[in-house]
Amino acid sequence: MDGGNSARAEGTRLSSGPISVGSSKVGGASIIGGSSGLGFDPAQAVVQFSMVGLPRPAPLARKIKMSAALFAALCLTVALLVTTAYFIMGSIPLLILKHDTPLDARFVRGFFNTYYVLAFVTATATAISFASAGRPGLAAGAAALALIAIVLRKKIIPKMDSLGAQIQSNYMDAIPGFRRTHIVAILINVAQLAAIVWSLITLSRPGA
């Protein structure tokens, strides 16, 4: 009887004593527990996450900034596409003109001059947006379109001005020369349109 009573007393003393829970690590987290008279208390556990071995997430503000820049680049690319397509559709019917009067030459010249200015502005803004969104390849393509618009404006427009003056002087070769310049400008615009469509297709691919 004394032995049984001693065993029960010893069991009671052990069960009522404090139980200490040490610290353990799970992955990159450390779980630190406290002491409790009845056992481990989950409310007292503190989970401390260390960044060692864990991927550091990108700041939310940076993600928002890149998303906004990419959205702006997409909108500007569409604007560049619309601008180029509009002037292509507008310049092709102008081929029905005989180009035999200075008025026709001035109208066609002003039409292409307006296009080159708008193409330069929209392509430059598109390049800046793509660069801000972290798309250097597409940014370089848009910058190339802006550069092409500058070069064409410096080459095509003065040539149209010269041929227009020759048309006014009744120079016979001026009319076919002006028409050839008109056609070359249209073909270059078509090539630019193809490049813009390609960039939109690339941008719309999953994971692009």
C-alpha positions in Angstrom: 0.0 0.0 0.0 2.8 2.4 0.8 4.5 1.6 -2.5 1.2 2.3 -4.4 0.6 5.5 -2.6 4.2 6.6 -3.2 3.9 5.9 -6.9 0.6 7.8 -7.2 2.1 10.7 -5.3 5.1 10.7 -7.6 2.9 10.6 -10.7 0.8 13.5 -9.4 3.9 15.5 -8.7 5.3 14.9 -12.1 2.1 15.7 -14.0 1.6 19.0 -12.1 5.1 20.2 -12.7 6.1 22.7 -15.4 6.7 21.4 -18.9 9.2 23.4 -20.9 9.0 23.6 -24.6 12.2 24.5 -26.4 12.7 26.1 -29.7 12.7 24.1 -33.0 13.2 25.2 -36.6 10.9 24.3 -39.4 12.3 25.4 -42.8 13.3 29.0 -42.4 11.0 29.6 -39.4 11.9 29.3 -35.7 9.1 28.2 -33.3 9.7 29.3 -29.7 7.4 28.0 -27.0 7.0 29.0 -23.4 6.3 27.0 -20.2 2.9 26.1 -18.9 1.7 24.2 -15.9 -0.6 22.0 -18.0 1.6 21.7 -21.1 2.3 23.6 -24.3 0.1 26.6 -24.8 -0.2 27.5 -28.6 -1.2 31.1 -27.8 2.3 31.6 -26.3 4.1 30.3 -29.4 6.0 32.9 -31.4 6.8 32.2 -35.1 9.8 34.1 -36.3 10.4 34.0 -40.0 14.0 34.5 -41.0 14.7 35.5 -44.6 17.7 33.1 -44.9 16.9 30.4 -47.4 13.5 32.0 -48.3 12.9 33.9 -51.6 12.5 37.6 -51.1 9.3 38.9 -52.7 9.5 41.9 -54.9 8.1 45.1 -53.4 4.4 45.6 -54.2 5.1 49.2 -55.3 7.6 48.0 -57.9 5.1 45.5 -59.3 2.4 48.1 -59.5 4.8 50.5 -61.2 5.8 47.9 -63.8 2.2 46.8 -64.5 1.2 50.5 -65.0 4.1 51.0 -67.4 3.3 47.9 -69.3 -0.3 48.9 -69.6 0.7 52.4 -70.8 3.1 50.7 -73.3 0.3 48.5 -74.6 -2.0 51.5 -75.1 0.6 53.5 -76.8 1.5 50.6 -79.1 -2.2 50.4 -80.1 -2.2 54.1 -80.7 0.9 53.8 -82.9 -0.8 50.9 -84.8 -4.0 52.9 -85.3 -2.0 56.0 -86.5 0.0 53.9 -89.0 -3.0 52.0 -90.3 -5.0 55.2 -90.7 -2.4 57.0 -92.7 -1.8 53.9 -94.9 -5.5 53.7 -95.7 -5.5 57.5 -96.3 -2.4 57.5 -98.5 -3.4 54.7 -100.8 -6.5 56.5 -102.3 -4.3 59.5 -102.9 -2.6 57.6 -105.7 -5.6 58.3 -107.8 -4.4 61.9 -108.0 -2.6 62.7 -111.2 0.1 64.6 -109.2 0.2 67.0 -112.1 -0.5 70.2 -110.1 1.3 71.9 -107.2 -1.8 71.6 -105.1 -1.8 67.8 -105.3 1.9 67.8 -104.4 1.4 70.1 -101.4 -1.6 68.0 -100.1 0.3 64.7 -100.3 3.4 66.3 -98.8 1.4 67.7 -95.8 -0.3 64.3 -95.3 2.9 62.4 -94.9 4.5 65.2 -92.9 1.7 65.0 -90.4 2.1 61.2 -90.2 5.8 61.3 -89.5 5.4 63.8 -86.7 2.6 61.7 -85.0 4.5 58.5 -85.6 7.6 59.9 -83.9 5.7 61.2 -80.9 3.8 57.9 -80.3 6.8 55.7 -81.0 9.0 57.7 -78.6 6.4 57.5 -75.8 6.0 53.7 -76.5 9.7 53.2 -76.2 9.9 55.0 -72.9 7.0 53.0 -71.5 8.5 49.7 -72.6 11.8 50.7 -71.0 10.0 51.5 -67.8 8.2 48.2 -67.9 11.5 46.3 -68.2 11.1 45.3 -71.8 14.3 46.4 -73.4 13.8 44.5 -76.7 10.4 46.0 -77.4 11.7 49.4 -76.2 14.5 49.2 -78.8 12.0 48.3 -81.5 9.8 51.3 -80.7 12.8 53.5 -80.6 13.8 52.3 -84.0 10.4 53.2 -85.4 10.8 56.7 -83.9 14.2 57.0 -85.6 12.8 55.8 -88.9 10.1 58.5 -88.7 12.8 61.1 -88.3 14.9 59.8 -91.2 11.9 59.5 -93.5 10.7 63.0 -92.6 14.2 64.4 -93.5 14.3 62.3 -96.8 10.8 62.1 -98.1 9.5 65.5 -97.3 12.3 67.5 -98.9 12.2 65.3 -102.0 8.4 65.9 -102.3 9.0 69.6 -102.0 11.6 69.5 -104.7 9.4 67.4 -107.1 6.5 69.7 -106.3 8.5 72.7 -107.4 9.5 70.9 -110.6 5.8 70.0 -111.2 5.0 73.7 -111.0 7.7 74.4 -113.6 6.2 71.8 -115.9 9.2 69.5 -115.6 8.1 66.3 -117.3 9.9 63.8 -115.1 8.7 65.3 -111.9 5.2 63.8 -112.0 6.4 60.1 -112.2 9.1 60.9 -109.7 6.6 62.2 -107.2 4.3 59.2 -107.7 7.3 56.8 -107.1 8.2 58.7 -103.9 4.5 58.4 -102.8 4.5 54.6 -103.4 7.8 54.1 -101.6 6.5 56.0 -98.6 3.4 53.8 -98.5 5.5 50.6 -98.7 7.7 51.7 -95.8 4.5 52.5 -93.8 3.3 49.0 -94.5 6.6 47.5 -93.2 6.2 49.6 -90.1 2.7 48.4 -89.6 3.9 44.8 -89.8 6.5 45.5 -87.1 3.9 47.0 -84.8 1.6 44.1 -85.2 4.5 41.7 -84.5 5.2 43.6 -81.3 1.6 43.3 -80.1 1.6 39.6 -80.8 4.8 39.2 -78.8 3.4 41.2 -76.0 0.2 39.2 -75.8 2.0 35.8 -75.6 1.6 34.1 -72.2 4.7 34.7 -70.1 6.0 37.4 -72.4 
